[in-house]
Structure formats: C-alpha cells, structure tokens
Amino acid sequence: GQVDRPDRLVGHEHRDAEAHRSTVTCATVRAVRNTTAGVEVLDVPSPDGAGVRVRVLAAGICGTDLSMITTGPLPVTLGHEIAGELDDGTPVAIDPTHPCGTCDQCVQGRGHLCRTGVQRALGIGVDGGMADEVLVAPSSVVPLPRDLAVQDACLVEPLAVAVHGLRIAGAEKWTPGNQRLW
C-alpha cells in the first residue's frame, strides 16, 4: 500500500547545499508508530538534529514494516520506502540505508551489508518516513526528475531491491527471446 499525504508543510536541507539550512519546521509532526495500543498515528516532536529535512509525500508499507509490528511496541517511526520533496521543490527518493563506511563489508564496497547499518536504517533503527517529515543523511537523498510523480517514487527502494536480485541472478545476460535468466 501507499500513503500519499501532500498536505504537509515543512522544511529541508539539500545535500548539495550544505550551507543552506531549513528554517521552516513544525513543533510536532504526525507519525505512524507501533505502540502498546497497536499501530497509531501520533503527534511526535518534529525531527531535530543533523541531516537533510524531507517533506514526506509518499510512503510504502513493506513486508518488513508488517513483520516489525508483530514484535510489539517500537521506539521509532515506521517507514523506509519513502519519497518527498525539499524546500526548493526538488522531488527526492530516499535511500533508507546509512552504512558506517568503516566495517569490513563497507570497505569492500558492500554497504548494504554493513555490520551496524540496521542501527541507522530509516524506520528500523531510527525514525522513518511514515511521518510528515524526516531527517536523513545527505547521502540518502536521491534527486528525481521534476516530471516524475513523487507519489510513485516511494517505490524506488523496492525496485532497487528487485534490480539487485536480478543482477545477482545474472539477468543482465537476458535477451529478448531467451526465457531463462541463468
């Protein structure tokens, strides 16, 4: 499913303009959290701290989210399949990972297997994007073409997972007429 909420008005920081800092924020934002009462939309403090502020326009509900809510109350806002826009209107998709860059996996170019990445993954280790706004690492911001429907861009992350799986399976060798991938 997809949550499309274009009625949000918040700020951002753009990764290509580190000196530019957002001045438009809300005291509280709506966020989806799993509490002792179940999954709820709550008013929580606006994200504060380092990072790029993204006004969330769409969030996907992933099997990971559904699995996580079965474990009981969580201390973070759910959502890692997200897209939104920056203050200047730039549409963005968000890479929910934030690898450490120093473990053996990261050093070998496998940041998606970072030994401590889950601690910083949006919607898993830190507040995710099922909220009016989210702070993300500058490296997580993926600018999109302005003519792309941002409401669909939350599907970039699951598409990337599928493409990665196809690469591992050798699908880059596929040609029309060849029915086998390996």
C-alpha positions as CSV (number, residue, x, y, z in Angstrom):
1,G,0.0,0.0,0.0
2,Q,1.0,3.6,-0.3
3,V,0.3,6.6,2.0
4,D,0.0,9.8,-0.1
5,R,-0.2,12.9,2.1
6,P,0.6,16.0,0.1
7,D,-0.9,18.4,2.7
8,R,2.3,18.7,4.7
9,L,4.2,21.9,5.0
10,V,7.7,21.6,6.5
11,G,11.3,22.3,5.6
12,H,14.5,20.6,4.4
13,E,18.2,20.8,3.9
14,H,19.7,19.9,0.5
15,R,22.8,17.7,0.3
16,D,24.3,19.8,-2.5
17,A,23.9,23.0,-0.5
18,E,25.3,22.1,2.9
19,A,25.4,25.7,4.0
20,H,21.6,26.0,3.3
21,R,19.7,25.2,6.5
22,S,16.0,24.9,6.7
23,T,14.1,27.4,8.8
24,V,10.6,26.1,8.2
25,T,9.7,23.4,10.7
26,C,6.7,22.3,12.8
27,A,6.7,21.8,16.5
28,T,5.1,18.4,16.0
29,V,4.5,16.1,13.1
30,R,2.2,13.2,12.6
31,A,4.0,9.8,12.6
32,V,3.0,6.2,12.4
33,R,4.3,4.2,15.4
34,N,3.6,0.8,16.9
35,T,2.6,1.3,20.5
36,T,1.1,-0.8,23.2
37,A,-2.3,0.1,21.8
38,G,-1.2,-1.1,18.3
39,V,-0.3,0.9,15.2
40,E,-1.3,4.5,15.7
41,V,-0.8,7.9,14.1
42,L,0.6,10.1,16.8
43,D,1.8,13.7,17.2
44,V,5.5,13.5,17.9
45,P,8.2,16.2,18.2
46,S,9.4,17.4,14.8
47,P,12.7,15.7,13.9
48,D,15.7,17.7,15.2
49,G,19.4,17.3,14.7
50,A,21.8,16.8,11.8
51,G,20.6,15.7,8.4
52,V,18.5,16.8,5.4
53,R,14.9,17.6,6.2
54,V,12.5,16.0,3.7
55,R,8.8,16.7,3.5
56,V,7.4,13.2,3.0
57,L,4.8,12.9,0.2
58,A,4.5,9.2,-0.1
59,A,5.4,6.1,2.0
60,G,5.1,2.5,1.1
61,I,4.1,-0.3,3.5
62,C,6.7,-3.0,3.3
63,G,6.7,-6.6,4.5
64,T,9.5,-5.5,6.9
65,D,7.1,-3.0,8.4
66,L,4.4,-5.7,8.8
67,S,6.9,-8.0,10.4
68,M,8.3,-5.4,12.8
69,I,4.8,-4.6,14.2
70,T,4.4,-8.2,15.3
71,T,7.3,-7.8,17.7
72,G,5.4,-5.3,19.9
73,P,5.9,-1.6,20.6
74,L,8.7,0.1,18.8
75,P,10.6,3.3,19.8
76,V,10.8,4.6,16.2
77,T,8.5,5.9,13.5
78,L,8.0,3.2,10.8
79,G,8.7,3.5,7.1
80,H,11.7,3.1,4.9
81,E,10.1,3.2,1.4
82,I,9.7,7.0,1.1
83,A,9.7,9.9,-1.2
84,G,9.1,13.6,-0.8
85,E,10.5,17.0,-1.6
86,L,12.9,19.5,-0.4
87,D,12.2,23.2,0.4
88,D,13.1,24.2,-3.2
89,G,10.5,21.7,-4.6
90,T,13.1,19.2,-5.7
91,P,11.4,15.7,-5.7
92,V,13.5,13.1,-4.0
93,A,13.5,9.4,-3.2
94,I,15.3,8.3,-0.1
95,D,17.9,5.5,0.3
96,P,17.0,4.2,3.8
97,T,20.4,2.8,4.5
98,H,23.2,4.6,6.2
99,P,26.3,2.4,6.2
100,C,29.1,3.1,8.6
101,G,31.8,3.1,5.9
102,T,34.4,1.5,8.1
103,C,33.4,-2.1,8.7
104,D,34.8,-4.9,6.6
105,Q,31.6,-5.0,4.4
106,C,31.6,-1.3,3.8
107,V,35.3,-1.2,3.0
108,Q,34.7,-4.0,0.4
109,G,32.0,-1.9,-1.3
110,R,29.1,-3.8,0.3
111,G,27.5,-1.0,2.3
112,H,24.1,-2.8,2.0
113,L,25.6,-5.5,4.3
114,C,27.1,-3.0,6.8
115,R,27.7,-4.7,10.2
116,T,26.0,-1.9,12.1
117,G,23.7,-0.5,9.3
118,V,20.5,-1.7,10.9
119,Q,21.1,0.6,13.8
120,R,20.9,3.6,11.4
121,A,18.3,2.3,8.9
122,L,15.3,4.5,8.5
123,G,12.2,3.1,10.0
124,I,14.1,0.3,11.7
125,G,16.9,1.8,13.9
126,V,16.0,5.4,13.6
127,D,12.7,7.3,12.8
128,G,11.5,6.5,9.4
129,G,9.4,8.2,6.8
130,M,5.8,7.4,7.8
131,A,5.6,10.9,9.1
132,D,5.1,14.4,7.9
133,E,8.8,15.0,7.7
134,V,12.0,13.0,8.3
135,L,15.7,13.8,8.7
136,V,18.0,11.7,6.5
137,A,21.7,11.5,5.9
138,P,22.8,13.8,2.9
139,S,24.0,10.6,1.1
140,S,20.5,9.2,1.3
141,V,18.9,11.9,-0.8
142,V,18.3,10.9,-4.4
143,P,17.1,13.8,-6.6
144,L,14.4,12.8,-9.1
145,P,13.3,14.4,-12.4
146,R,10.7,17.1,-11.7
147,D,8.2,15.4,-14.1
148,L,8.2,12.2,-12.1
149,A,5.2,11.7,-9.9
150,V,6.6,11.8,-6.4
151,Q,3.6,9.7,-5.2
152,D,5.1,6.8,-7.1
153,A,8.7,7.4,-6.1
154,C,8.4,5.6,-2.8
155,L,8.6,2.5,-5.0
156,V,12.2,3.3,-5.9
157,E,13.6,1.4,-2.9
158,P,11.7,-1.9,-3.6
159,L,12.5,-1.6,-7.3
160,A,16.2,-1.2,-6.4
161,V,16.0,-4.4,-4.3
162,A,14.4,-6.3,-7.2
163,V,17.0,-5.0,-9.7
164,H,19.8,-6.0,-7.3
165,G,18.3,-9.5,-7.1
166,L,18.1,-9.8,-10.9
167,R,21.8,-8.7,-11.2
168,I,22.8,-11.4,-8.7
169,A,20.7,-13.9,-10.7
170,G,22.6,-13.0,-13.9
171,A,19.6,-11.3,-15.5
172,E,21.9,-8.7,-17.2
173,K,22.6,-11.5,-19.7
174,W,19.0,-11.8,-20.6
175,T,18.0,-11.0,-24.1
176,P,14.5,-11.0,-25.8
177,G,13.6,-14.5,-26.8
178,N,15.7,-16.0,-24.1
179,Q,13.2,-17.3,-21.5
180,R,15.9,-18.3,-19.0
181,L,17.7,-15.9,-16.7
182,W,20.5,-18.3,-15.8
